[in-house]
Amino acid sequence: MNRFNEIKALVDDLEVDMEKFYSKGNKTAGTRARKTLQELKKLSQDIRVDIQNSKKH
């Protein structure tokens, strides 16, 4: 469940930056949002691999 909490934290951070980017036009927030999305993608892939490996055993 620790990884799930990591995902929730990343999504919370993403929400703040997306709001700043789309509502206020803050370009730096857009950069942070893209970085967070990449981290989410990587974490999601790691979790998928762990789940798949757990199913094999």
Residue frames as a rotation matrix with the C-alpha (Angstrom) as fourth column:
MET 1
0.559 0.829 0.000 0.00
0.829 -0.559 0.000 0.00
0.000 0.000 -1.000 0.00
ASN 2
0.051 -0.621 -0.782 2.98
0.436 -0.691 0.577 2.30
-0.898 -0.370 0.236 0.37
ARG 3
-0.845 -0.390 0.366 3.21
0.474 -0.230 0.850 2.73
-0.247 0.891 0.380 -3.40
PHE 4
0.012 0.927 0.375 -0.47
0.913 -0.163 0.374 3.62
0.408 0.338 -0.848 -3.55
ASN 5
0.607 0.147 -0.781 0.22
0.602 -0.727 0.331 6.43
-0.519 -0.671 -0.529 -1.09
GLU 6
-0.509 -0.830 -0.228 3.07
0.365 -0.448 0.816 7.58
-0.780 0.332 0.531 -3.35
ILE 7
-0.611 0.366 0.702 0.63
0.740 -0.054 0.671 7.76
0.283 0.929 -0.238 -6.27
LYS 8
0.482 0.855 -0.193 -1.85
0.863 -0.425 0.272 9.75
0.150 -0.298 -0.943 -4.20
ALA 9
0.247 -0.475 -0.844 0.86
0.446 -0.718 0.535 12.20
-0.860 -0.509 0.035 -3.16
LEU 10
-0.794 -0.561 0.235 1.99
0.434 -0.252 0.865 12.66
-0.426 0.789 0.443 -6.78
VAL 11
-0.241 0.794 0.558 -1.60
0.855 -0.098 0.509 13.25
0.459 0.599 -0.656 -7.91
ASP 12
0.600 0.425 -0.678 -2.07
0.736 -0.625 0.259 15.85
-0.314 -0.655 -0.688 -5.16
ASP 13
-0.242 -0.786 -0.569 1.08
0.281 -0.618 0.734 17.65
-0.929 0.017 0.370 -6.31
LEU 14
-0.788 -0.033 0.615 -0.05
0.613 0.041 0.789 17.37
-0.051 0.999 -0.012 -9.91
GLU 15
0.224 0.971 0.089 -3.42
0.966 -0.233 0.116 18.93
0.133 0.060 -0.989 -9.13
VAL 16
0.438 -0.126 -0.890 -1.79
0.408 -0.854 0.322 22.06
-0.801 -0.504 -0.323 -7.72
ASP 17
-0.582 -0.774 -0.249 0.55
0.090 -0.365 0.927 22.49
-0.808 0.517 0.282 -10.68
MET 18
-0.590 0.443 0.675 -2.17
0.802 0.228 0.552 21.79
0.091 0.867 -0.489 -13.26
GLU 19
0.510 0.796 -0.327 -4.37
0.837 -0.547 -0.027 24.44
-0.201 -0.259 -0.945 -11.66
LYS 20
0.180 -0.534 -0.826 -1.52
0.116 -0.823 0.557 26.97
-0.977 -0.196 -0.086 -11.75
PHE 21
-0.796 -0.549 0.256 -0.67
0.276 0.048 0.960 26.13
-0.539 0.835 0.113 -15.35
TYR 22
-0.507 0.643 0.574 -4.18
0.821 0.158 0.549 26.14
0.263 0.749 -0.608 -16.82
SER 23
0.537 0.789 -0.300 -5.74
0.843 -0.516 0.151 28.88
-0.036 -0.334 -0.942 -14.70
LYS 24
0.704 -0.308 -0.640 -2.84
0.080 -0.861 0.502 31.27
-0.706 -0.405 -0.581 -14.27
GLY 25
0.945 -0.324 -0.037 -0.64
-0.063 -0.070 -0.996 30.41
0.320 0.943 -0.086 -17.25
ASN 26
0.499 -0.792 0.351 2.33
-0.722 -0.156 0.675 29.59
-0.480 -0.590 -0.649 -15.01
LYS 27
0.570 -0.309 -0.761 4.80
-0.612 0.459 -0.644 27.92
0.549 0.833 0.073 -17.39
THR 28
-0.554 -0.804 0.217 7.02
-0.729 0.342 -0.593 26.64
0.403 -0.487 -0.775 -14.59
ALA 29
-0.174 0.595 0.785 4.02
-0.701 0.486 -0.523 24.82
-0.692 -0.641 0.332 -13.11
GLY 30
0.777 0.426 -0.463 3.54
-0.627 0.461 -0.628 23.18
-0.054 0.778 0.626 -16.51
THR 31
-0.032 -0.887 -0.460 7.12
-0.647 0.370 -0.667 21.91
0.762 0.277 -0.586 -16.39
ARG 32
-0.707 -0.181 0.684 6.56
-0.691 0.384 -0.613 20.53
-0.152 -0.905 -0.397 -12.88
ALA 33
0.325 0.907 0.267 3.30
-0.726 0.420 -0.545 18.92
-0.606 -0.016 0.795 -14.03
ARG 34
0.619 -0.151 -0.770 5.06
-0.625 0.499 -0.600 17.17
0.475 0.853 0.215 -16.91
LYS 35
-0.507 -0.862 -0.005 7.77
-0.628 0.374 -0.682 15.92
0.590 -0.343 -0.731 -14.55
THR 36
-0.473 0.409 0.781 5.16
-0.713 0.343 -0.612 14.62
-0.518 -0.845 0.129 -12.10
LEU 37
0.644 0.724 -0.248 3.28
-0.718 0.459 -0.524 12.88
-0.265 0.515 0.815 -14.90
GLN 38
0.192 -0.668 -0.719 6.51
-0.594 0.504 -0.627 11.16
0.782 0.547 -0.300 -15.93
GLU 39
-0.757 -0.449 0.474 7.08
-0.636 0.339 -0.694 10.04
0.151 -0.827 -0.542 -12.34
LEU 40
0.045 0.879 0.475 3.51
-0.763 0.337 -0.551 8.68
-0.644 -0.337 0.686 -12.23
LYS 41
0.659 0.150 -0.737 4.12
-0.693 0.502 -0.518 6.79
0.292 0.852 0.435 -15.44
LYS 42
-0.310 -0.878 -0.364 7.32
-0.541 0.478 -0.692 5.23
0.782 -0.017 -0.624 -14.08
LEU 43
-0.714 0.085 0.695 5.77
-0.656 0.266 -0.706 4.35
-0.245 -0.960 -0.134 -10.72
SER 44
0.377 0.926 0.032 2.73
-0.809 0.345 -0.476 2.86
-0.452 0.154 0.879 -12.42
GLN 45
0.452 -0.285 -0.845 4.91
-0.609 0.594 -0.526 0.69
0.652 0.752 0.094 -14.63
ASP 46
-0.667 -0.736 0.115 6.94
-0.553 0.386 -0.738 -0.50
0.499 -0.556 -0.665 -11.63
ILE 47
-0.379 0.626 0.682 3.74
-0.727 0.255 -0.637 -1.45
-0.573 -0.737 0.358 -9.82
ARG 48
0.611 0.616 -0.498 2.44
-0.791 0.442 -0.424 -3.28
-0.041 0.652 0.757 -12.88
VAL 49
-0.026 -0.720 -0.693 5.64
-0.529 0.599 -0.602 -5.33
0.848 0.351 -0.396 -13.07
ASP 50
-0.814 -0.265 0.517 5.46
-0.578 0.285 -0.765 -6.15
0.055 -0.921 -0.385 -9.35
ILE 51
0.085 0.934 0.347 1.86
-0.805 0.270 -0.528 -7.29
-0.587 -0.235 0.775 -9.68
GLN 52
0.608 0.113 -0.786 2.68
-0.694 0.556 -0.457 -9.43
0.385 0.824 0.416 -12.69
ASN 53
-0.415 -0.853 -0.317 5.62
-0.489 0.503 -0.713 -11.01
0.767 -0.141 -0.626 -10.89
SER 54
-0.648 0.248 0.720 3.48
-0.693 0.198 -0.693 -11.70
-0.314 -0.948 0.044 -7.82
LYS 55
0.461 0.879 -0.123 0.92
-0.837 0.385 -0.388 -13.49
-0.294 0.282 0.913 -9.97
LYS 56
0.258 -0.450 -0.855 3.62
-0.615 0.606 -0.505 -15.82
0.745 0.656 -0.121 -11.31
HIS 57
-0.763 -0.644 -0.060 4.58
-0.327 0.465 -0.823 -17.05
0.557 -0.608 -0.565 -7.83
